[in-house]
Amino acid sequence: MTSPICSKSEFTEIFYSGCKKETLIGVEYEKLPVYKDSYKAVSYDDICKIILKLENENRTVIFDEVYPMGMIFAKGHISLEPGSQLEISIDPVKEISEIKNIIDNYNKETEKVSEEYGICWLGCGIQPISTCDNINIIPKKRYGHMTEYLPKKARLPFVMMRETAGIQVGVDYNSEEDAMSKLSTAIKLSPIVSAMFANSPIRNLRLTGFKSFRAYSWLNTDEQRCGLISEKLFHNDFSFEDYKNVLFDVPMIFIIKNGKYISTGNMTFGEYYKKGYEGYFPTLEDWNNHISLFFPDVRLKTYLEIRNHDSQKPDMICAVPALWKAILYNKDAQCAIDEIFKSFDYHDFQRIRFLTPKYGLNIQFKKYPLCDLAKEIINIAIHSLSLMKTGEEKYIFPLATFVKQCKTPADDIINKLKDKKIITVQDLKNIDLTVK
């Protein structure tokens, strides 16, 4: 990992190494800690108390220098995001029921432990009261360098880093062709699925006018490393090599040498490969680090990581992996999705991506009501899961209920607040965003 890379082929080997026969699914689920009395964001010091309290013979706390950053357990790990959001990452499993059991037990345990500190957890996509100005970033070196770099690129990276919470899904691929097919389908679906799971309309005790302010913050983080990857991907002519080339054109944020984080200015990875930086030349460690600092809606690693869902309350969490399992692990379902979008091009998806954070499913795009497209997608997913005969279509039903009414979780929140200009803590308690 630390030896200089000798051949360009080494850059794509990581993607080829991900080809596997399994069809497992993994989940990363973030939730927001707030104090019960004020609903303000919880400090890093208090989150550390919870992490240390959760440690037992089956869970080992991990540190960045002397600072607790999470823990490892048998089926995955728990980690802290930049604004002290807590994330559980579940190792890939076969059945959605396994994901549900792990998350349910995790939520019950973290709720019990946090009670004595006057803390509860919210299942939504953004902090409803505390803003990035009064949420301190946790003392992790990686996030410190991102804090220096990202504000030079856009207006809202601190909102994304410190205020928001999401759900990510990991899916397997068995070949380069399979990976590119799934990547293409997932990237096309990403802005519409983001709208389906919109769940962050409140910020700073106000309705923002957005269904997903979290998604809006990602639009204003760093467009060079976020979004839909490449127009070429929409022409069914994309490869591991093409993905590598996209990454080569993206500036690095930092490199790590001998445990030291080194800022690299605006140097792209391609430039680093050609001429090095301050006597250093790229290693696989540098490459893996650079891949992890690329934030498209769907990211290629040794699996595909689908990243664009607001965090949810418990009854909606498993709808996220169920939807993607239904579509990406059934070739007929994939083809049906691609057929829906056959008249759409890259620029269409870009426009949808910029509209859905504000309007959710309430968009008329070309001749298509976006809600009608969402209904078709849900029907395809439910049918696909019914053919798998695992009973997992039940996990999509809560989402289907929203989509059938052309609503999102955000619309539910907005309707309960009746367009109040200023929201109170009691209002937040009444609509009950908590995870239990």
C-alpha positions, 0 to 999 in steps of 0.5 A: 500500500505504501510503495509507489505505483509502477503501472497505470493498470494498478489504479483499476485493479482495486475495481476488478478485485471487487468482482464477486459472485455474492449478491450481498447488501450493506448499509450505513445508517446515520442519525442525529443526536440532540439534547431532549430539552432543547433539541440542540445538537449534542457536543462531541464530548457528550457523544464520547461518553455514549461511545465509551459506555457502549464498549464491552467484550464484543465491541472495541473503541477506536481512536484518532490519536487520543480521541474516541471515533467509534468502535468495531463489532462483529458485524460492522462498525460504528463511527462518528461523522464530522458533526458528531452524527453517529453512523452504524456500518453493517457488513454485507448480508444476504437478507434485509431482515438481518439489517433490520435486526441489527439496526433495531437492536442498535437503536434500542441500545443507543437510546437506553445508554443516552437517556442518562445524558438527556440525549435522544436521536432524530431520524431525519436528514438535518439538524432542526435547530443547530447550524454549522456555525454552532456545531464544532467539528470532531477532532479527526484529522481528515475532517480538519483538512476537509474543513480547510479545503471545501469552503474554497469550492462552494457555499454549504460544505459545512452544512453537509459535514456538520448538520446532515445525516443520511443512509447509504447502501452497498451492492456487489457486482460480478464483472466490469460489465455488471458494475457499469450496468448497475452504476448507470442504472443507479446514477439515473435513479439517484435524483428521483430516489433522493426525492422519494426519501426527502426528509430534511425540510426544517433548519434553524427552526424554520421551514426552509422551502426545501424538501431535502435541505441535505440534498441541497447542501450536497449541490453546494459542496464541491461539484467537481467531486459530487454528482453524476460522475460523467456524461459518458456514463449515460451513453452506455460506454463507460468502464473502470478505466473511464472511472479512473480517468474521472478521478485523475481529473479531480483535485486531491484534498490531502495525502498522508505520509508517515502519519502526517496529513499534507495538503496538496493545493489544487493538484489533481491526482493525474498531475500527482501521478505525472510529477509527484508532490514534494518528493512523494509519488502516488501509492495505493494508499494515496489512491484509496484515500482519493477514492474515499474523498470523491463524493458522487451520488453513486461511488465505485469502490470494491462495491457500488455505494449509493449515497443520496438518501436522507436519514429516516425514522425506523419504519423507513430505514429498510426501504432504502436497501430493499429498493436497491436490492429489488432493482440492481439484483434483478436484471429484468428490473434493471432493464425495466428502469432503463426503459423508463428513462430511454428518452432522458439524457445526462442533462435531463438528469442534471436538471432533475437533480437540481430540482428535487431538493426543493420540490421533491416529487412535485415536478412536471419534467418534460411530459412526465410528472415525476411522481408517476415515474416514482410510482412505476419505479416502486411497482417494478421494485415490489414485483421484483422482490415478490419474484425473489420469494423472500417476503422483502417487498414488505420493507418497501410498503411504507415508502410506497404509501408515500409515493402513492400519495405523491408525498415524501416524508418531508411533506408529512412534516411540512403538513403537520407544521402548517407552514409555520414561519417559526417553529418551536421546540415543542412543535418538534416534539409534537411531530416526533422525529425521534428514533426509538 
